[in-house]
């Protein structure tokens, strides 16, 4: 009879082979590996995120923030951002908010009431990923939908030293959130004028975390144009563009006529494609 240690070794080898076989059979032949999963300890909390790595050289980093009640994986799926990012060489991170929400300054969310530092989390994540993947400091961008749009705007206000450009979709700023960035930031704001959740005209709203008061979409854009020292905008149907702002920044406003609370792929406008185009043109 073989020694016990030898029998155990053979059993473990067989089990390992079986596990490898099961995992291999779960991944279709020729399929690309899924997004890398990451953990980050910030402020005494273990935070989670996933990262999509483009197939070629990394030319920039996009932090893509989900809306309330969703996850980073949800945001990745319904924006289809990976496919667009691959064409530009963008690394994309999809962080997860505490209680599927963000401490974006409006005061109503669970992470806000718990004192979660999401600006600190996202700043740490940006620093880690730019170092890990060799991303140029002037090629860091943030986008988000709804609560993720509010959080993207707050991050741009608080950490303009890290963020070159921001694209918010169906999100503005809390009425009491200060915005005095350390340097100009390029901004593209996308908002439906019939949004039933985040009102285009600002004022009171009720989100997943409770009530808050927000600035209107036009006021958000006007604030950034003042911050960036922009010349008068050029207006066209559904769009207003101010270019030639301080440090080569731009502030653009896309109004979706009849648009609701959506990440648009209709209305003749794709927010993922337009956002990636904007980022590609507005690094530092």
C-alpha positions as CSV (number, residue, x, y, z in Angstrom):
1,X,0.0,0.0,0.0
2,X,1.3,3.5,-0.9
3,X,2.1,5.8,2.0
4,X,-0.7,8.1,3.2
5,X,1.2,11.2,2.1
6,X,1.6,9.7,-1.4
7,X,-2.1,8.9,-1.6
8,X,-3.0,12.4,-0.4
9,X,-0.7,13.9,-3.0
10,X,-2.4,11.9,-5.8
11,X,-5.9,12.9,-4.6
12,X,-4.9,16.6,-4.4
13,X,-3.4,16.4,-7.9
14,X,-6.6,14.9,-9.2
15,X,-8.8,17.5,-7.6
16,X,-6.6,20.3,-9.0
17,X,-6.9,18.8,-12.4
18,X,-10.7,18.6,-12.1
19,X,-11.0,22.2,-11.0
20,X,-8.9,23.4,-13.9
21,X,-11.1,21.4,-16.2
22,X,-14.3,22.9,-14.8
23,X,-12.9,26.4,-15.0
24,X,-11.7,25.9,-18.6
25,X,-15.0,24.5,-19.7
26,X,-16.8,27.6,-18.3
27,X,-14.8,29.9,-20.6
28,X,-15.6,29.6,-24.3
29,X,-12.7,28.9,-26.5
30,X,-11.1,32.1,-27.8
31,X,-12.9,34.2,-25.3
32,X,-11.2,37.3,-23.9
33,X,-10.5,37.2,-20.1
34,X,-13.1,39.1,-18.0
35,X,-12.4,42.4,-16.2
36,X,-9.9,42.2,-13.4
37,X,-11.4,42.5,-9.9
38,X,-9.7,44.7,-7.4
39,X,-9.9,45.5,-3.7
40,X,-8.7,48.7,-2.1
41,X,-8.6,49.6,1.6
42,X,-9.6,53.2,2.1
43,X,-10.8,54.9,5.3
44,X,-11.2,51.6,7.2
45,X,-13.4,50.2,4.4
46,X,-12.6,47.5,1.9
47,X,-13.7,48.9,-1.4
48,X,-14.3,47.0,-4.7
49,X,-13.9,47.7,-8.3
50,X,-13.3,46.1,-11.7
51,X,-10.9,47.1,-14.4
52,X,-11.1,46.7,-18.2
53,X,-7.7,46.7,-19.9
54,X,-7.6,47.6,-23.6
55,X,-5.8,45.1,-25.9
56,X,-3.1,47.6,-26.9
57,X,-1.2,50.4,-25.3
58,X,-3.0,52.3,-22.5
59,X,-3.5,55.9,-23.5
60,X,-5.7,57.1,-20.6
61,X,-7.8,56.1,-17.6
62,X,-11.6,56.5,-17.4
63,X,-13.3,56.2,-14.0
64,X,-16.9,55.2,-14.9
65,X,-19.4,55.6,-12.0
66,X,-22.7,53.8,-11.7
67,X,-26.0,55.2,-10.7
68,X,-27.8,54.6,-7.3
69,X,-29.0,51.0,-6.9
70,X,-26.5,49.7,-9.3
71,X,-23.0,48.3,-9.4
72,X,-19.9,48.9,-11.4
73,X,-20.6,45.8,-13.4
74,X,-24.1,47.1,-14.2
75,X,-22.5,50.3,-15.5
76,X,-20.1,48.4,-17.6
77,X,-22.8,46.3,-19.1
78,X,-25.4,48.9,-20.0
79,X,-23.0,51.7,-21.2
80,X,-21.1,49.2,-23.4
81,X,-18.1,51.4,-22.6
82,X,-15.4,48.7,-23.0
83,X,-15.9,48.5,-26.7
84,X,-15.6,52.2,-27.2
85,X,-12.6,52.4,-24.8
86,X,-10.7,49.8,-26.7
87,X,-10.8,52.0,-29.8
88,X,-9.0,54.7,-27.9
89,X,-6.7,52.6,-25.7
90,X,-8.6,53.7,-22.5
91,X,-8.2,51.7,-19.3
92,X,-11.6,51.8,-17.6
93,X,-12.3,51.3,-13.9
94,X,-15.8,50.6,-12.6
95,X,-15.8,51.2,-8.8
96,X,-18.6,50.1,-6.5
97,X,-20.3,52.5,-4.2
98,X,-21.2,51.7,-0.6
99,X,-24.9,50.6,-0.5
100,X,-24.8,51.0,-4.3
101,X,-24.6,54.7,-4.0
102,X,-22.1,57.6,-3.5
103,X,-21.2,60.3,-1.0
104,X,-21.6,62.9,-3.7
105,X,-22.4,65.9,-1.4
106,X,-26.2,65.9,-1.6
107,X,-26.5,64.5,1.9
108,X,-29.2,61.9,1.4
109,X,-27.3,58.6,0.7
110,X,-26.3,55.9,3.1
111,X,-22.6,56.4,2.5
112,X,-23.0,60.1,3.1
113,X,-24.8,59.5,6.4
114,X,-22.0,57.1,7.4
115,X,-19.3,59.6,6.6
116,X,-17.8,57.6,3.7
117,X,-15.0,59.4,1.9
118,X,-15.7,58.6,-1.8
119,X,-13.5,61.5,-3.0
120,X,-10.7,59.8,-1.1
121,X,-11.5,56.4,-2.4
122,X,-11.6,57.5,-6.0
123,X,-8.5,59.6,-5.7
124,X,-6.6,56.6,-4.2
125,X,-7.9,54.4,-7.0
126,X,-6.8,56.9,-9.6
127,X,-3.3,57.1,-8.1
128,X,-3.0,53.3,-7.9
129,X,-4.1,52.7,-11.4
130,X,-2.1,55.5,-13.0
131,X,1.0,54.1,-11.3
132,X,0.2,50.5,-12.1
133,X,-0.5,51.0,-15.8
134,X,1.8,54.0,-16.5
135,X,-1.0,56.4,-17.3
136,X,0.0,60.0,-18.0
137,X,-1.3,62.3,-15.2
138,X,-3.0,64.5,-17.8
139,X,-5.0,61.6,-19.2
140,X,-7.3,60.8,-16.3
141,X,-11.1,61.2,-16.9
142,X,-14.3,60.6,-15.0
143,X,-17.8,59.9,-16.2
144,X,-21.0,58.7,-14.5
145,X,-24.7,58.3,-14.7
146,X,-27.3,59.9,-12.3
147,X,-25.7,59.5,-8.8
148,X,-22.5,58.6,-10.6
149,X,-22.8,61.8,-12.6
150,X,-23.2,63.8,-9.3
151,X,-20.1,62.0,-7.9
152,X,-18.1,62.6,-11.1
153,X,-18.9,66.3,-10.8
154,X,-17.9,66.4,-7.2
155,X,-14.6,64.7,-7.9
156,X,-13.8,67.2,-10.6
157,X,-14.5,70.0,-8.3
158,X,-12.4,68.6,-5.4
159,X,-9.6,66.9,-7.3
160,X,-9.0,68.9,-10.5
161,X,-5.3,68.1,-9.9
162,X,-6.1,64.5,-10.8
163,X,-9.0,64.9,-13.3
164,X,-8.5,66.5,-16.7
165,X,-12.1,66.1,-18.0
166,X,-15.5,65.0,-16.8
167,X,-18.6,63.8,-18.6
168,X,-21.8,63.6,-16.5
169,X,-25.0,62.1,-17.7
170,X,-28.3,62.9,-15.9
171,X,-26.4,64.3,-12.9
172,X,-25.5,67.8,-11.7
173,X,-24.4,69.0,-8.3
174,X,-26.0,69.3,-4.9
175,X,-27.1,72.9,-4.3
176,X,-24.7,73.3,-1.3
177,X,-21.7,71.5,-2.8
178,X,-18.8,73.9,-3.3
179,X,-16.9,73.9,-6.5
180,X,-13.6,75.7,-6.5
181,X,-11.3,73.5,-8.5
182,X,-7.5,74.1,-8.3
183,X,-7.3,74.3,-12.1
184,X,-9.6,74.3,-15.2
185,X,-11.4,71.1,-16.1
186,X,-13.1,70.2,-19.4
187,X,-16.7,69.3,-18.9
188,X,-19.4,67.7,-21.1
189,X,-22.8,67.7,-19.4
190,X,-25.6,65.5,-21.0
191,X,-29.1,65.9,-19.7
192,X,-32.7,65.1,-20.9
193,X,-35.0,68.0,-20.6
194,X,-37.8,65.6,-19.5
195,X,-35.8,63.8,-16.9
196,X,-38.4,62.7,-14.2
197,X,-35.7,61.8,-11.6
198,X,-33.0,64.5,-11.8
199,X,-35.0,67.6,-12.9
200,X,-33.4,69.5,-15.7
201,X,-34.5,72.8,-14.0
202,X,-32.9,71.8,-10.7
203,X,-34.5,72.3,-7.3
204,X,-35.9,69.5,-5.0
205,X,-35.5,65.9,-6.1
206,X,-36.0,62.5,-4.4
207,X,-33.4,59.9,-5.1
208,X,-32.8,56.4,-3.7
209,X,-31.2,57.9,-0.5
210,X,-33.9,60.5,0.1
211,X,-34.6,64.1,-0.8
212,X,-32.1,66.7,-1.8
213,X,-31.8,70.0,-3.6
214,X,-29.8,70.3,-6.8
215,X,-28.6,72.9,-9.2
216,X,-30.1,72.9,-12.7
217,X,-28.3,71.4,-15.7
218,X,-27.9,74.9,-17.3
219,X,-26.6,76.4,-14.1
220,X,-24.0,73.6,-13.8
221,X,-22.8,74.3,-17.2
222,X,-22.7,78.1,-16.6
223,X,-20.7,77.5,-13.4
224,X,-18.0,75.6,-15.2
225,X,-17.8,78.2,-18.0
226,X,-17.2,80.8,-15.3
227,X,-14.7,78.6,-13.6
228,X,-12.8,77.9,-16.8
229,X,-13.0,81.4,-18.1
230,X,-14.8,80.5,-21.3
231,X,-15.8,82.8,-24.1
232,X,-19.4,83.0,-25.2
233,X,-20.7,79.6,-26.3
234,X,-21.7,78.6,-29.8
235,X,-25.2,77.2,-29.8
236,X,-26.9,74.8,-32.2
237,X,-30.0,72.7,-31.8
238,X,-29.5,70.5,-28.7
239,X,-26.0,71.5,-28.1
240,X,-24.0,74.5,-26.7
241,X,-20.2,74.5,-27.0
242,X,-17.7,76.8,-25.4
243,X,-14.1,76.2,-26.6
244,X,-10.9,78.1,-26.1
245,X,-11.4,78.3,-22.3
246,X,-8.5,78.5,-19.9
247,X,-5.6,76.1,-20.4
248,X,-7.3,74.8,-23.6
249,X,-10.3,73.4,-21.8
250,X,-13.9,73.3,-23.2
251,X,-17.4,73.1,-21.7
252,X,-20.1,71.5,-23.7
253,X,-23.8,71.0,-23.0
254,X,-25.9,68.4,-24.8
255,X,-29.7,68.7,-24.2
256,X,-31.7,65.7,-25.1
257,X,-35.1,67.0,-26.2
258,X,-37.8,64.8,-24.6
259,X,-35.1,62.7,-23.0
260,X,-35.7,61.1,-19.7
261,X,-33.4,59.5,-17.1
262,X,-31.2,57.5,-19.4
263,X,-27.7,56.9,-20.6
264,X,-28.6,57.8,-24.2
265,X,-27.8,55.6,-27.1
266,X,-30.8,57.0,-29.1
267,X,-31.7,60.6,-29.9
268,X,-29.0,60.5,-32.5
269,X,-26.5,60.6,-29.6
270,X,-24.5,57.9,-27.9
271,X,-23.1,59.0,-24.6
272,X,-20.4,56.4,-24.5
273,X,-19.0,57.3,-27.9
274,X,-19.4,61.1,-27.4
275,X,-17.8,60.9,-23.9
276,X,-14.8,58.9,-25.2
277,X,-14.5,61.4,-28.1
278,X,-14.5,64.3,-25.6
279,X,-11.9,62.7,-23.4
280,X,-9.6,61.9,-26.4
281,X,-9.7,65.6,-27.3
282,X,-9.3,67.1,-23.8
283,X,-6.4,65.6,-22.0
284,X,-3.7,67.9,-20.6
